[in-house]
Amino acid sequence: MTSRRAFVKSAALLSAGVLAAPALLAKSPSTIGLQLYTLRDAMQQDPAGTLVRLAKLGYNSVEGATYTGNQKFYGMEPAAFAKVLKQNGLIMPSSHYLLGEQENNGQATQGTILHGWDKAVDDAAQVGIKYMVCAWLTESERGDLDHYKLLAERLNKAGERCKKAGIQMAYHNHDFEFAAQNGKLPYDVLLKETDKNLVQMELDLYWATKAGHDPVELFKKNPGRFPLWHVKDMDKTPQRNFTEVGNGSIDFKRIFAQAKVAGMKYFFVEQDQTPGSPFDSIQQSITHIKRNLV
């Protein structure tokens, strides 16, 4: 969590696949995506070269993580970034954004849901983004259940603007949304108070599992609500840290078998922290996915 918070501050400056049944897979190639936060340092230093490397590993979609702040995609204008993606046979169907309630050095951060959203949506459309995702809430942005209801209202409003551009709004969870308040889960509040036609969910399988919730049960209770997934594994130590897909304790075969129930359209490998080079880790993950999941 600390590393993501640090990255979000510096930013203020796919895994996609329709995996319903073997017959469906036989008709259309699966798309395996990567959340670019996993390669945040490399993307900051050499975004074009980094995209070349991940494409060579077999990833064919990505999810963005740094629009917030300078209102560019990894330092590039939308058209220029879209060109780099196309040159590498990549699509970016989804990208992450901040709420923007918390100020940065006393100033509102542009390119967030609350500040400069119109431009963010227009820029996303230029890149071909299909889902704009609220990525994370700072501690001050979480608050009580009423504050989550306010968040739901804001997400609905942002979703209305997205819909006008042919884009879907979504929300990405961590574990804090599953911490009960007065017997209720903030995550349940978001599911109930947001319009499912305006706001869908990107389920982070790791964080939901770590919080003690079964992704499959979430799918069954809210069918079709989870078009996006973050696929990251949990190691078998008492700390339950991040690890490469297939190297941990999460039963992805069981989860992927329910892709149709979930309504999953795109999934993205993500590993917030890696023991060595993140390129080595994402290679291990995609190897396992190709051999066992798609």
C-alpha positions as CSV (number, residue, x, y, z in Angstrom):
1,M,0.0,0.0,0.0
2,T,2.8,2.4,0.9
3,S,4.5,1.8,-2.5
4,R,1.3,2.6,-4.3
5,R,0.7,5.7,-2.3
6,A,4.2,6.9,-3.1
7,F,3.6,6.2,-6.8
8,V,0.3,8.0,-6.8
9,K,2.0,11.1,-5.4
10,S,4.7,11.0,-8.0
11,A,2.1,10.5,-10.7
12,A,0.4,13.7,-9.6
13,L,3.2,15.5,-11.1
14,L,-5.0,-6.0,-20.9
15,S,-5.1,-8.3,-19.2
16,A,-8.2,-8.6,-21.2
17,G,-9.8,-11.8,-22.2
18,V,-13.3,-13.1,-22.7
19,L,-12.8,-16.4,-20.9
20,A,-16.1,-18.1,-20.6
21,A,-15.6,-21.5,-22.1
22,P,-13.1,-23.5,-24.1
23,A,-15.4,-23.2,-27.2
24,L,-15.3,-19.5,-26.9
25,L,-11.6,-19.4,-26.6
26,A,-11.3,-21.5,-29.7
27,K,-13.2,-18.8,-31.7
28,S,-11.3,-15.8,-30.5
29,P,-7.7,-15.4,-29.1
30,S,-7.5,-14.4,-25.5
31,T,-6.0,-11.1,-24.5
32,I,-3.5,-11.0,-21.7
33,G,-3.0,-7.6,-20.1
34,L,-0.6,-6.0,-17.7
35,Q,-1.3,-3.2,-15.2
36,L,1.6,-0.8,-15.9
37,Y,2.0,0.0,-12.2
38,T,4.0,-3.2,-12.1
39,L,6.6,-1.6,-14.4
40,R,6.3,1.9,-12.9
41,D,10.0,2.6,-12.7
42,A,10.8,1.4,-16.2
43,M,7.8,3.3,-17.6
44,Q,9.0,6.4,-16.0
45,Q,12.5,6.1,-17.4
46,D,11.7,4.7,-20.8
47,P,8.0,4.2,-21.6
48,A,8.5,3.4,-25.3
49,G,11.2,0.9,-24.7
50,T,9.3,-0.7,-21.8
51,L,6.3,-1.3,-24.0
52,V,8.5,-3.0,-26.6
53,R,9.8,-5.4,-23.9
54,L,6.5,-6.3,-22.4
55,A,5.0,-6.9,-25.9
56,K,7.9,-9.3,-26.7
57,L,7.0,-11.2,-23.5
58,G,3.5,-11.9,-25.0
59,Y,1.3,-9.3,-23.4
60,N,-1.0,-7.6,-25.8
61,S,-2.9,-5.2,-23.7
62,V,-2.0,-2.8,-20.9
63,E,-3.8,-0.8,-18.2
64,G,-2.6,2.7,-17.6
65,A,-1.6,4.1,-14.2
66,T,-0.2,7.6,-14.6
67,Y,-2.5,10.0,-16.3
68,T,-3.1,12.0,-13.1
69,G,-1.1,15.2,-12.7
70,N,0.4,16.2,-16.0
71,Q,-2.7,15.0,-18.0
72,K,-0.5,13.0,-20.3
73,F,0.1,9.3,-20.7
74,Y,3.6,8.5,-19.5
75,G,4.7,12.0,-20.7
76,M,3.0,11.7,-24.1
77,E,0.0,13.3,-25.6
78,P,-2.9,10.9,-26.2
79,A,-2.3,10.6,-30.0
80,A,1.4,10.0,-29.5
81,F,0.8,7.4,-26.9
82,A,-1.8,5.7,-28.9
83,K,0.7,5.5,-31.8
84,V,3.3,3.8,-29.6
85,L,0.8,1.3,-28.4
86,K,-0.2,0.5,-32.0
87,Q,3.4,0.1,-33.1
88,N,3.8,-2.6,-30.5
89,G,0.5,-4.4,-31.2
90,L,-0.9,-3.3,-27.9
91,I,-4.3,-1.9,-26.8
92,M,-5.1,0.0,-23.6
93,P,-8.7,-0.8,-22.9
94,S,-8.5,0.5,-19.3
95,S,-6.7,3.2,-17.3
96,H,-6.6,4.2,-13.7
97,Y,-7.5,7.6,-12.3
98,L,-7.7,9.3,-8.8
99,L,-10.7,10.8,-7.1
100,G,-8.9,14.1,-6.5
101,E,-10.6,15.0,-3.2
102,Q,-7.3,15.2,-1.5
103,E,-5.3,18.3,-2.5
104,N,-1.6,18.1,-3.5
105,N,0.4,20.8,-1.8
106,G,-2.8,22.8,-1.3
107,Q,-3.7,22.5,-5.0
108,A,-6.4,20.5,-6.7
109,T,-5.0,17.7,-8.8
110,Q,-6.1,17.9,-12.4
111,G,-7.0,14.9,-14.5
112,T,-9.0,13.4,-11.6
113,I,-12.6,12.5,-11.2
114,L,-13.3,15.8,-9.3
115,H,-11.0,18.1,-11.3
116,G,-10.5,18.2,-15.0
117,W,-12.6,15.1,-15.7
118,D,-14.0,16.4,-19.0
119,K,-10.5,16.6,-20.5
120,A,-9.5,13.2,-19.0
121,V,-12.5,11.6,-20.7
122,D,-11.7,13.2,-24.0
123,D,-8.1,12.2,-23.8
124,A,-9.1,8.6,-22.9
125,A,-11.3,8.4,-25.9
126,Q,-8.4,9.4,-28.1
127,V,-6.3,6.5,-26.8
128,G,-9.2,4.0,-27.3
129,I,-9.8,3.5,-23.6
130,K,-13.0,1.6,-22.8
131,Y,-12.9,1.8,-19.0
132,M,-11.9,4.6,-16.8
133,V,-11.3,3.3,-13.3
134,C,-11.2,5.0,-9.9
135,A,-7.9,3.4,-8.8
136,W,-7.5,4.1,-5.1
137,L,-8.7,6.3,-2.2
138,T,-6.3,8.1,0.1
139,E,-7.0,7.6,3.8
140,S,-8.7,11.0,4.0
141,E,-11.0,10.1,1.0
142,R,-12.4,7.0,2.7
143,G,-14.2,8.1,5.7
144,D,-17.5,6.7,7.1
145,L,-20.4,5.0,5.2
146,D,-22.0,8.3,4.4
147,H,-18.7,9.4,2.8
148,Y,-18.8,6.2,0.7
149,K,-22.4,7.1,-0.4
150,L,-21.0,10.5,-1.5
151,L,-18.3,8.7,-3.4
152,A,-21.0,6.6,-5.1
153,E,-22.8,9.8,-6.2
154,R,-19.5,11.2,-7.6
155,L,-18.8,7.9,-9.4
156,N,-22.3,8.0,-10.9
157,K,-21.8,11.5,-12.1
158,A,-18.4,10.7,-13.6
159,G,-20.0,7.6,-15.2
160,E,-22.6,9.8,-16.9
161,R,-19.8,11.8,-18.5
162,C,-18.0,8.7,-19.5
163,K,-21.1,7.2,-21.1
164,K,-21.4,10.2,-23.4
165,A,-18.0,9.3,-24.8
166,G,-18.8,5.6,-25.1
167,I,-16.6,4.8,-22.0
168,Q,-17.5,2.8,-18.9
169,M,-16.7,4.1,-15.4
170,A,-15.4,1.5,-12.9
171,Y,-14.1,1.2,-9.4
172,H,-11.0,-0.8,-8.3
173,N,-10.8,-2.1,-4.8
174,H,-8.1,-2.7,-2.2
175,D,-8.8,-4.3,1.2
176,F,-10.1,-1.3,3.1
177,E,-13.4,-1.3,1.4
178,F,-14.1,-4.7,3.1
179,A,-13.5,-3.4,6.6
180,A,-16.9,-3.4,8.3
181,Q,-18.4,-0.2,9.7
182,N,-21.5,-0.6,11.9
183,G,-22.0,-4.0,10.5
184,K,-21.8,-2.9,6.8
185,L,-19.1,-3.1,4.2
186,P,-18.1,0.1,2.3
187,Y,-17.8,-2.2,-0.8
188,D,-21.4,-3.2,-0.4
189,V,-22.4,0.4,-0.2
190,L,-20.6,1.2,-3.4
191,L,-22.3,-1.8,-5.1
192,K,-25.7,-0.7,-3.9
193,E,-25.5,3.1,-4.3
194,T,-23.8,3.2,-7.8
195,D,-25.9,2.7,-10.9
196,K,-24.7,-0.6,-12.5
197,N,-25.2,0.9,-15.9
198,L,-22.9,3.8,-15.0
199,V,-20.4,2.2,-12.7
200,Q,-19.0,-1.3,-12.8
201,M,-16.2,-3.0,-10.8
202,E,-12.7,-3.9,-11.4
203,L,-12.1,-6.7,-8.8
204,D,-8.6,-7.0,-7.5
205,L,-8.6,-10.7,-6.8
206,Y,-5.7,-10.5,-4.4
207,W,-7.1,-7.7,-2.2
208,A,-10.6,-9.2,-2.0
209,T,-9.1,-12.6,-1.1
210,K,-6.8,-11.1,1.5
211,A,-9.7,-9.3,3.1
212,G,-11.4,-12.7,3.5
213,H,-13.9,-12.5,0.6
214,D,-14.4,-15.1,-2.1
215,P,-14.3,-13.5,-5.6
216,V,-16.6,-16.3,-6.9
217,E,-19.3,-15.5,-4.2
218,L,-19.0,-11.8,-5.1
219,F,-19.6,-12.7,-8.8
220,K,-22.7,-14.8,-7.9
221,K,-24.2,-12.1,-5.7
222,N,-23.5,-9.4,-8.4
223,P,-23.5,-11.2,-11.8
224,G,-22.2,-9.2,-14.7
225,R,-20.8,-6.4,-12.5
226,F,-17.1,-7.3,-12.8
227,P,-15.9,-6.7,-16.4
228,L,-12.3,-6.1,-15.2
229,W,-10.0,-8.1,-13.0
230,H,-6.6,-7.7,-11.4
231,V,-4.9,-11.0,-11.4
232,K,-2.2,-11.1,-8.8
233,D,-1.2,-14.0,-6.5
234,M,-0.7,-14.2,-2.7
235,D,2.3,-16.0,-1.4
236,K,2.0,-18.8,1.2
237,T,3.9,-17.0,4.0
238,P,2.1,-15.7,7.1
239,Q,2.5,-12.2,5.6
240,R,0.6,-13.2,2.4
241,N,2.6,-10.9,0.2
242,F,2.4,-10.4,-3.5
243,T,3.9,-13.1,-5.8
244,E,3.9,-14.2,-9.4
245,V,0.6,-15.7,-10.8
246,G,0.7,-19.5,-10.1
247,N,3.3,-19.2,-7.4
248,G,0.9,-18.6,-4.5
249,S,-2.3,-19.7,-2.9
250,I,-5.1,-18.2,-5.0
251,D,-7.1,-20.8,-7.0
252,F,-7.3,-19.0,-10.3
253,K,-8.7,-21.9,-12.2
254,R,-11.7,-21.9,-10.0
255,I,-12.1,-18.1,-10.4
256,F,-11.6,-18.1,-14.2
257,A,-14.2,-20.8,-14.5
258,Q,-16.7,-18.1,-13.3
259,A,-15.6,-15.5,-15.8
260,K,-19.0,-15.5,-17.6
261,V,-20.9,-15.1,-14.4
262,A,-18.7,-12.1,-13.5
263,G,-19.1,-10.6,-16.9
264,M,-15.3,-10.4,-17.2
265,K,-14.1,-8.7,-20.4
266,Y,-10.4,-7.9,-19.6
267,F,-8.0,-9.0,-17.0
268,F,-4.6,-7.5,-16.0
269,V,-1.7,-9.1,-14.3
270,E,-0.4,-6.9,-11.5
271,Q,2.4,-7.4,-9.0
272,D,2.9,-4.4,-6.7
273,Q,6.2,-5.6,-5.5
274,T,8.6,-8.1,-7.0
275,P,11.6,-9.9,-5.5
276,G,13.9,-9.0,-8.4
277,S,13.3,-7.5,-11.8
278,P,9.6,-7.0,-12.5
279,F,10.2,-8.2,-16.0
280,D,11.2,-11.6,-14.6
281,S,8.1,-11.7,-12.5
282,I,5.7,-10.8,-15.3
283,Q,7.3,-13.4,-17.5
284,Q,6.7,-16.1,-14.9
285,S,3.1,-14.9,-14.6
286,I,2.3,-14.9,-18.3
287,T,3.9,-18.3,-18.7
288,H,1.6,-19.8,-16.0
289,I,-1.4,-18.0,-17.5
290,K,-0.8,-19.3,-21.0
291,R,-0.2,-22.9,-19.7
292,N,-3.0,-23.1,-17.2
293,L,-5.7,-20.4,-17.6
294,V,-6.2,-19.4,-21.2
